[in-house]
């Protein structure tokens, strides 16, 4: 079955160019010219889509708002394209739910490589089928649902993958390099602090309630651990 991508880009020339390149790679591309059309097409084709390429600056509804609405009920991989190259904007995009972030201008070859990595990670987690529980936290790898106190916690694809690695290694310290290799791949050449960004985002969702036991812990000089009744060290 061909990979199906929702391309959300208001620059017609760039959209045409990307659409052509992706179709040459045997992918099916649905094009949305603004944020509202992106949401409409997403809801119409959600069951058959594999990935979303989403521009930040869009008419009618900006890409960040589109992303937040999609993340309310979907973990589909999202790669953001934007001319905003401030580190604060990159962090906002990633913590807001994007799985990857590319700054314009960019090389199509790099985009294709990032698409391949995102799809590979998505397919990897699709093949798992087990329910993990740590205290009141439940991770169902069949449905990709994460809940705490029976309340669903929406995560991005990358956040979900990171949590699965941590929960599969419950009570064991996971090294930073090991987590980067498992979640981002051995060929990852991005910023090392991206792991800290994602852990911080996971904590804000998993350990948000101050009345709950903290489950995600920092192991100084090593990395991170998911465990009950363990203090950060």
N, C-alpha and C positions, 0 to 999 in steps of 0.2 A: 504494500500500500504506500502511495506517495505521501511524503511529508507535506502537511498543509499549514501555511503560515498566514497570519493576519498582519499585514503591513500597514501601519498607521503613520502617514507622512503627508503633509500639506504641500510640500514642494513638488510640483508635478514632474519636473525634469529628473529630480533625484529618485522619485518613486518609480518612474518609468525605467530608469537605469537599473535600480535594485530589483525590480520585478523581472526584468529581462535576465539578469544574472542568476537569480534564484531559479527561474524556470529552466535555464540552461543546465542547472544542477538537478533537474527532474523534480522540482518542488512545485506545488500548487500555491499560488499567491492570491489572496483576497485583499484588495486595496481599500482603505478608508481614508478620506481626505480631511476629516475633522474628528474631534473627540466624541461627539454625539453619534456620528456614523460608526465610529469604532465600537462603541458599546452596543449599538444595534446589531452590528455584524457579529460581534462576539457572542451575544446571546443566541443569535440565529444559528451559528455554526460551532458552538462550544464543544459539542460532542465529537466533532471531527477535526478540530484544530490541534496542532502539536506545539505551536510556539507563537509568540507575539513579538513583533518588532515595533517599538512605540516611540515616536518622537515626543519630546517634552513640550515644545511650543506649538500649540495647535489652536485653530479657530474653534469657537463655541464652547469647548471644554478642554482645558490643558491636559497634557499627558499624565501629570502627577495625579490629577483628580480621576482620570480614567483608571489609572493603576490602582488607586485606593478602592474604587468600586469593584473592580475585578477581583481584588484580593479578599473581598468579603466572603467569597464562596468558591474561589478557585486557586489552585497552586500552579497553574500552567506557567511554564517558563516565559519570562518577559525580559527582552533585551532593550534597554532604552538608548535612543539615539538623540543627541542634543549638541547644541553649540555652546552650552554652559560648561565651562571647564574648571570652575572653582572647586576646590576639594570639598567645601561645605555642601555644594550642590550634589556632588557625587555621593557623599555620605547620605544626604537626604534621599536621593533616589534609591540607594541600596537599602537603607533602613525603612523606606516607605514601601518596599516590596519588590523592587527590581532584582532580577537574578544576575544581571550583568549590565554594564554601562559603557557606551562608546561615545567619544567626543568627535564631532564633525570638525574638519574633514577626516575621513578614514579610508583605508584601503578595503575594497570589497573582499579580498582574500582573508583579511583578518576577521571580518564579519562572518564569512562562511565558516571559518575555524571555530569561532565562538558559538555559532549555531550548532555545529557538530558536537561540541563539548556539552552544551546545554541539553541537547536531545539525548546524548549518551547517558548523562546522569539521570535524566527523566526515565529512560528505559530501564536503567539499572534498578531504580527503586520500584518500578512497576513489576519486576520479576520477583520481588520479595512478597511473602505472604505469611505474616505472623503478627500476633498482638503482644506488645510489650507493656508491662506495667511497672512503674516505680512509684510506690506510695499511691497517691490519688491521681497520678499522671498515667494516661493510657495513650499508646501510639499504635494505631492499627495500620500496618503496612499493606493490607489488602485494599482498604478504602482510602488510605492516606489521610485518615482523620486523626487529629490530635485533640485530646480533651483533658481537662482537669476538673475534678468535682462534677464530672458529666457535662461540663460546659465546653463546647467546641472552641478550639483556639485556631484561628486562621493563620497559616504560615505560608511563606513563599516556598517555591520548590527548593531553593538552596538552603533556606532555614530548616526545612523539613529534612533534607539529606544530612545536615549537620546534627540535628537532634537524633536521627536514627543511629548515626555512628556513636554518639555519646550514650544512648540508651542501650545499644548492643554491647557496650563495654562498661556497663554499670559497675560502679565502685572501683574502676580502674582509671588511672591518670592517662589521658590521651595527649601525646605530645603535639606541639603546634605544627611541626612539619608533617606528622602523621595525619592530622586533621586536614591540612591543606592538600596533601596527596589524595586522601580519600574523597574529599568533597569537591575540590577544584581540579584535581588531576596532577600527575607528576610533571606535566609540562607547564604548569601555571607559572606565569612570569609577571603577575600583577603585584600590587602593593601588599607586603606581608601583613600590614595592620588590618586588611580586609577581614581577617578571622576575628579580630577583636570587635569590629563593627557588627558582625553577625552574631557573635556571642552576646554582645550588649543588647542587640535587638531581641534575641531569643529570651534573655532574662526578663526583658520588659513585658514579654507575653506569658512565659511559663511561670515566672516568679513575681508577677506583678502584684498579687495580693499579699500585703504584709502579714496577714494572719496565717498564710501557708508556710510550710517548711520550705526553705531554700533548697533547690535541687541541683542547680548548676553552680559549680564551685571552681575557683581559680587555684591551680596547683603551682605555686611560685617556682619559677625556673624550669617548669615542664610544659604546662599547658592547661587543660581543663578536664573536669570530671563531673559526671552526673551521678549523684548519690543522695541518699537520705541521711540526715543527722551528721553531716560532715561540715566542719568549718573551713572557710577559705584559708589556704596556707601557702 
